[in-house]
Amino acid sequence: MTRAATGPVQVTGEVLGVKRAGAFHHLTLVAAGVAERFRPGTFVALTVGGDLSQRLLRRTFPIYRARPTGAYGGTVEVVLATGDDGSDWLSRLGGGARLDVLGPLGRPFALPKEPVTCTLVGGGHASAPLFGLAERLRERGCAVHMVLGAATETRLFGALEARRAAKTVIVTTEDGSVGMRGSVSAVLPDLLARTSTDVVYASGPHGLLHAAAEAAEAHGAWSQTAVETDMPCGTGVCQACVLPVVGEDGVTRMVRACTEGPVFRGDRVRWRDLGTVPSGTWGAPPPAPTGGPAR
């Protein structure tokens, strides 16, 4: 019996095409070896900029889909939100363009060993990795429900595909342009109760992840959250993606989203302390004295 390939690889990828997906861009690459190693929740790091690549850091993207076989070999798909030089450059690539691909990287979503009821929660283009996850969950006999949210209709991703991937789909937009007006946090508690959800998986902005983790905890469900943050190197070297996470021993440590994550247990991330080193964190300096002794 042949063992599945594991660990990331660095390969020269070839662009099959880039197409618009609402406000986003959907990029498909031929990347031999990456698709075969894919697990939902992992990501790729792409070089950007062509001749300017020495001046621009890699860009990291969650893998939307990976197909190990096909007419062109193994392919990997990612979803881009433009607005920075690197992502803008990627969105303009034509078929046949080549770029360096490193992946799959990171810690993936943990899959249940037995059939359970799962609710998947996504925000904007960060919903992309949930669709590969939904496929794996259904293969294991799990019931899948989905909640997708965004600011406006154009910022949603995968609303039509969700109806093929899940038994229940709820869409929310902050401006009410499609689905229910409001945020996912308003509809999630009721859905978890109605479906008797056992596990919540979430991918999106930090506020959405925090809300999903809190709703899961209140319901008595497990939660797994794919943290969305800048990961300039993708390999843990630059230390630019650290966040405070509570370990099994109850101690807070600053861990790297790109290597220890990007998937974390939702109840372990100190969401309100993101961007800081909380007091009592392992290895952090003690707080400075606030004043001298009373006289």
Disulfide bonds with the S-S distance in Angstrom:
none
